[in-house]
Amino acid sequence: MFRLSFFTTLVALAVAAPSGTFAQGAQSGPIRIGVLSDMNGIFSSIAGPGSVHAARLAAEDFGGQVLGRKIEIIQGDHQNKADIGAAIAREWIDVGGVTAITEVIGSAVGLAVQSVIRQKDKIALFSGSGADDLIGKQCAPGGFVWSFNTYTQAKVTGTALMGRGYDSWYLVSQDSAFGASIERNLAQVARVRNAKIVGTARFPVVNQDFSSFLLNAQASRAKVIALTGGDVSAFVKQAHEFGVVAGGQNLSAMMVWIQWVHALTAQRAQGLFLSSSFYWDMNDRTRAWTKRFLARAGFMPSMTHAGSYSAVKHYLKAVAAAGTTDNKKVIAEMRRVPVDDDTASGRVREDGLLLRDFYLFEVKKPSESKSEWDLYKLVSTVKADEAAPSLAASECPNVKR
């Protein structure tokens, strides 16, 4: 049975204290940030505990306090279930004094938490959710999308590869809202770039056998065979078994984290195209931050971990600039103050999306790799304004017309 896990003492205080007590305490007690994630399941290596470490690094950048108030980082396990995620978020806000929720791996959980913070007029910093609706028709004044979104993943990979002459694509598409969104966005990019989607095969959400899909993709002679979601490891392994890459076709996956590539090994993953907003070896700042993260966590950071650090740091910077944790004032500062840290730079626009550059990478050949985690080579950079969906077509109610 699922149990909400928070502080019993806070529950007792919430029941016993007069309503004015918490209103006063809200501006005097600790600034409490909740990392809501998959702490033990299938996404825990790319999210979960690493995002807790990342958030604590951000708090350390402020000496552990802002406005003279201690920063507390707490964690919750949503178990990849939307109802559990929403219940934890609601308890944290109603009882626990949480001022912001961060990470929230998984689109379904992200949308459920967005609904809660919209109702409660609170803040969520999504470094692990990328559903288009988070910045679209289900946007919220306090909802911020930091690391990726489905439009951008399709746009960056599609634009960069189609622009380099990879003009015929076969989509191996997960039969889900996420897969459908990627599929739709890739088709839009193809129309603009005069490329063709020559075929599409859809597979169930839980699937590890790609053999029939890969055979059809090979027969299509498409230059790129793209996986829109699902088990990247099984897809890549089977593609190599069928000689897809050896036969001259290219592989791309719309959502890939470096931990998955590392597990696959460069021998198997070489030649795979992917997009990301973060790679540890991009420059001196990312390398320095990765060294710091590694010393604390004991493992390498993912795009999600870097996003959690950046989002929490920017939130705390906004609190300091606002001189308060009042949500409306903090939200205004988050949009006003540029984002600039060791892992990200850009600005937050009115639908909550962090406008930032994205990168197309290719997994290196083993002979090109100089160390265990030297896995990516940069193919191209897609600038922030080009990578992001147009505000003119936005369904977000916060966007001014």
C-alpha positions in Angstrom: 0.0 0.0 0.0 1.3 3.5 -0.8 2.1 5.7 2.1 2.7 9.4 1.9 6.0 10.1 3.6 6.6 13.4 5.2 7.2 14.8 8.7 4.6 13.8 11.3 5.5 16.8 13.3 4.5 19.1 10.4 1.2 17.3 10.1 0.5 17.9 13.8 1.5 21.5 13.5 -0.8 21.9 10.5 -3.8 20.6 12.5 -3.0 22.5 15.7 -1.8 25.9 14.5 -4.0 28.9 13.7 -4.2 29.7 10.1 -2.1 32.8 10.5 0.8 30.9 12.0 1.8 29.2 8.7 1.3 32.5 6.7 3.9 34.1 9.0 6.1 31.0 9.0 6.1 30.8 5.2 8.3 33.9 5.1 10.5 33.0 8.1 11.1 29.2 8.2 13.4 27.2 5.9 13.2 27.4 2.2 12.2 23.8 1.4 12.6 22.3 -2.1 11.3 18.9 -2.9 13.0 16.6 -5.5 10.2 14.4 -6.8 11.5 11.5 -8.8 11.9 7.8 -9.5 14.3 6.9 -6.7 14.6 3.2 -7.1 13.0 2.2 -10.5 13.9 2.1 -14.1 14.8 5.9 -14.4 16.7 6.1 -11.1 20.2 6.0 -12.7 19.4 9.1 -14.9 17.3 10.9 -12.4 16.4 10.2 -8.7 19.3 10.3 -6.3 21.5 12.2 -8.7 19.0 15.0 -8.8 19.0 15.2 -5.0 22.8 15.6 -5.1 22.5 18.2 -7.8 19.9 20.2 -5.9 22.1 20.1 -2.8 25.1 21.4 -4.9 22.9 24.3 -5.9 22.0 25.0 -2.3 25.7 24.9 -1.4 26.4 27.7 -4.0 24.4 30.0 -1.7 26.1 28.8 1.5 23.1 26.8 2.4 20.8 29.8 3.0 19.0 32.6 1.2 17.5 35.7 2.8 18.9 34.4 6.1 16.8 31.3 5.8 18.1 27.7 5.7 17.7 25.8 2.4 16.4 22.3 2.9 16.3 19.7 0.1 13.9 16.8 0.6 13.1 13.9 -1.7 10.1 11.8 -2.7 9.6 8.7 -4.8 6.7 8.9 -7.2 7.4 5.3 -8.4 6.6 6.4 -12.0 2.9 6.7 -11.1 1.0 10.0 -11.8 -1.4 9.6 -8.9 1.4 9.0 -6.4 3.4 12.0 -7.7 0.4 14.3 -7.5 -0.4 13.1 -3.9 3.1 13.7 -2.7 3.2 17.2 -4.4 -0.1 18.0 -2.7 1.1 16.9 0.7 4.3 18.7 0.4 2.5 22.0 -0.5 -0.4 21.7 2.0 1.5 20.3 4.9 5.2 20.3 4.4 5.9 24.0 3.6 7.6 23.1 0.2 8.1 26.2 -1.9 9.2 24.5 -5.1 9.2 21.0 -6.6 11.9 19.9 -9.0 12.9 17.2 -11.5 9.7 15.0 -11.8 11.0 12.4 -14.3 8.2 11.2 -16.6 5.7 13.1 -18.7 2.6 11.6 -17.1 3.8 12.4 -13.6 4.9 15.9 -14.8 1.5 16.7 -16.1 -0.2 15.5 -12.9 2.2 17.6 -10.8 1.6 20.6 -13.1 -2.1 20.3 -12.4 -1.4 20.5 -8.6 0.9 23.5 -8.7 -1.6 25.3 -11.0 -4.3 24.8 -8.5 -2.1 25.7 -5.5 -0.3 28.6 -7.2 3.1 27.1 -6.6 6.3 26.4 -8.5 7.6 23.3 -10.3 11.0 23.1 -12.0 10.8 20.3 -14.6 14.2 18.9 -15.5 12.9 15.3 -16.0 9.6 15.9 -17.8 9.3 17.2 -21.4 5.7 16.8 -22.5 4.6 19.5 -25.0 1.5 20.3 -22.9 3.7 21.5 -20.0 4.4 24.6 -22.0 1.2 24.3 -24.1 -2.5 24.0 -23.1 -1.6 22.7 -19.6 1.0 25.3 -18.8 1.0 27.0 -15.4 2.3 30.4 -14.2 4.8 28.5 -11.9 5.6 25.7 -14.2 9.1 25.7 -15.8 10.6 23.2 -18.3 14.3 23.1 -18.1 16.2 20.3 -19.8 14.2 19.2 -22.8 10.7 18.9 -24.4 9.4 16.6 -27.1 9.2 19.3 -29.7 12.8 20.3 -29.2 14.2 16.7 -29.2 12.5 16.1 -32.6 13.4 19.6 -34.0 17.0 19.5 -33.0 17.7 16.0 -34.3 15.6 16.3 -37.4 16.8 19.8 -38.4 20.5 19.0 -37.9 20.4 15.6 -39.7 18.0 16.6 -42.5 20.2 19.7 -43.1 23.2 17.4 -43.6 21.5 15.4 -46.3 19.8 12.7 -44.3 16.5 13.3 -46.1 14.6 10.0 -45.8 13.5 8.6 -42.4 11.8 5.5 -41.1 10.2 5.9 -37.7 10.1 3.1 -35.1 7.6 4.8 -32.9 6.4 4.0 -29.4 2.6 3.8 -29.3 2.1 6.4 -26.6 1.4 10.1 -26.2 5.2 10.7 -26.0 5.9 8.7 -29.2 3.0 10.3 -31.1 4.3 13.8 -30.1 7.8 13.0 -31.4 6.3 11.5 -34.5 4.2 14.5 -35.2 7.0 17.0 -34.6 9.4 15.1 -36.8 6.9 15.0 -39.6 6.6 18.8 -39.3 10.4 19.2 -39.5 10.5 16.9 -42.5 7.9 19.1 -44.4 9.9 22.2 -43.8 13.2 20.5 -44.8 11.8 18.8 -47.9 12.6 15.4 -46.3 10.4 12.3 -46.3 9.1 10.0 -43.7 9.1 6.9 -45.8 7.5 4.6 -43.2 6.3 4.3 -39.6 6.0 1.2 -37.4 4.4 1.5 -34.0 5.2 -0.8 -31.0 3.6 -1.2 -27.6 5.0 0.8 -24.6 6.5 -2.4 -23.1 8.5 -3.9 -25.9 12.0 -5.4 -26.3 11.7 -7.1 -29.7 12.3 -4.8 -32.6 13.2 -7.4 -35.2 10.2 -7.1 -37.5 10.3 -3.3 -37.3 14.0 -3.2 -38.1 13.6 -5.6 -41.1 10.9 -3.3 -42.5 13.1 -0.3 -41.8 16.0 -1.9 -43.6 13.8 -2.7 -46.6 12.7 0.9 -46.8 16.3 2.0 -47.5 15.7 5.1 -45.4 18.9 7.0 -44.6 17.9 7.3 -40.9 16.0 4.8 -38.7 14.7 6.8 -35.7 13.4 5.4 -32.4 10.8 7.8 -30.9 10.8 6.3 -27.4 11.2 3.0 -25.6 14.1 0.6 -24.9 17.1 2.3 -26.7 19.5 -0.5 -25.6 17.4 -3.3 -27.2 16.8 -1.2 -30.3 20.5 -0.5 -30.8 21.7 -4.0 -30.0 19.2 -5.6 -32.5 20.0 -3.0 -35.2 23.6 -4.0 -35.1 22.7 -7.7 -35.1 20.7 -7.1 -38.3 23.6 -5.2 -39.8 21.7 -1.9 -40.1 24.7 0.4 -39.6 27.0 -1.9 -41.6 24.6 -1.7 -44.4 24.9 2.1 -44.6 21.8 3.2 -42.7 22.0 5.5 -39.6 20.4 5.2 -36.2 18.9 8.0 -34.2 17.0 7.9 -30.9 14.9 10.9 -29.7 15.5 10.4 -26.0 18.9 9.1 -24.8 20.8 9.6 -21.6 24.6 9.1 -21.4 24.2 6.4 -18.7 22.3 4.3 -21.4 25.1 4.8 -23.9 27.7 3.9 -21.4 25.8 0.7 -20.5 25.6 -0.2 -24.2 29.3 0.6 -24.7 30.7 2.6 -27.6 31.3 -0.6 -29.5 27.5 -1.1 -29.8 26.3 2.5 -29.7 28.9 4.0 -32.1 27.2 6.1 -34.9 24.0 6.7 -32.9 22.7 10.3 -33.3 21.1 12.0 -30.3 20.3 15.4 -29.0 20.9 16.8 -25.6 21.0 20.1 -23.7 24.0 18.9 -21.6 27.2 16.9 -22.0 29.8 16.8 -19.3 32.8 17.4 -21.7 31.5 20.5 -23.5 33.7 23.1 -22.0 35.8 24.0 -18.9 32.7 24.9 -16.9 30.8 21.7 -17.6 34.0 19.7 -16.8 34.5 21.5 -13.5 30.9 21.0 -12.5 31.0 17.3 -13.4 34.1 16.9 -11.2 32.2 18.5 -8.3 29.1 16.3 -8.9 31.2 13.2 -9.3 33.0 13.8 -6.0 29.6 14.1 -4.2 27.5 11.5 -6.0 30.1 8.9 -7.0 28.7 8.7 -10.5 28.6 10.8 -13.7 25.8 13.3 -14.2 23.0 13.0 -16.8 21.2 15.8 -18.6 18.4 15.5 -16.0 20.9 15.9 -13.1 22.5 19.0 -14.7 19.0 20.4 -15.3 18.0 19.9 -11.6 21.1 21.8 -10.5 20.5 24.7 -12.9 16.8 25.0 -12.2 17.2 24.9 -8.4 20.1 27.4 -8.6 18.0 29.8 -10.8 15.0 29.5 -8.4 17.2 30.4 -5.4 18.7 33.3 -7.4 15.2 34.5 -8.1 14.2 34.3 -4.4 17.3 36.3 -3.5 16.5 38.9 -6.1 12.8 39.1 -5.1 13.7 39.4 -1.4 10.9 36.9 -0.6 9.5 33.5 -1.4 6.2 35.0 -2.5 5.5 33.0 -5.7 4.3 35.8 -8.0 7.4 37.9 -7.2 9.8 34.9 -7.6 8.2 33.8 -10.9 8.6 37.4 -12.2 12.3 37.3 -11.2 12.8 33.9 -12.8 11.7 35.3 -16.1 13.6 38.6 -15.7 17.0 37.2 -14.6 19.1 35.5 -17.2 20.0 31.8 -16.6 23.8 31.5 -16.3 25.6 28.7 -14.4 28.1 25.9 -15.1 25.6 23.7 -16.9 23.2 26.1 -18.7 22.7 29.6 -20.0 19.6 31.2 -21.6 16.4 32.9 -20.5 12.9 31.8 -19.4 10.1 32.8 -21.6 6.4 33.4 -20.7 5.2 29.8 -21.3 7.8 28.6 -18.8 10.3 27.1 -21.3 14.0 27.8 -20.7 15.4 29.0 -24.1 18.8 27.4 -24.4 21.0 25.9 -27.1 20.7 22.2 -27.9 23.3 19.9 -29.4 23.3 17.1 -31.8 25.9 14.4 -30.9 27.1 11.3 -32.5 28.4 8.4 -30.3 32.1 7.9 -30.9 33.8 4.9 -32.3 35.8 3.0 -29.6 39.0 4.1 -31.4 38.0 7.8 -31.0 37.2 7.6 -27.3 40.0 8.6 -24.9 38.4 7.6 -21.6 35.5 5.6 -20.2 33.0 8.5 -20.5 34.4 10.1 -23.6 31.4 9.0 -25.6 30.0 11.9 -27.7 31.3 14.0 -30.5 29.5 17.3 -31.4 27.9 17.3 -34.8 26.1 20.6 -34.6 24.6 23.3 -32.3 21.0 24.4 -32.7 20.5 27.8 -31.3 17.8 28.4 -28.7 15.3 30.3 -30.8 15.5 27.7 -33.6 15.2 24.8 -31.2 12.1 26.1 -29.3 8.5 25.8 -30.5 7.0 29.1 -31.8 5.1 31.2 -29.2 2.8 32.4 -32.0 1.3 28.9 -32.2 1.3 28.3 -28.4 -1.8 27.1 -26.6 -0.5 28.3 -23.3 -2.9 30.7 -21.6 0.0 32.6 -20.1 1.3 33.7 -23.5 0.3 37.3 -24.4 -1.4 37.7 -27.8 
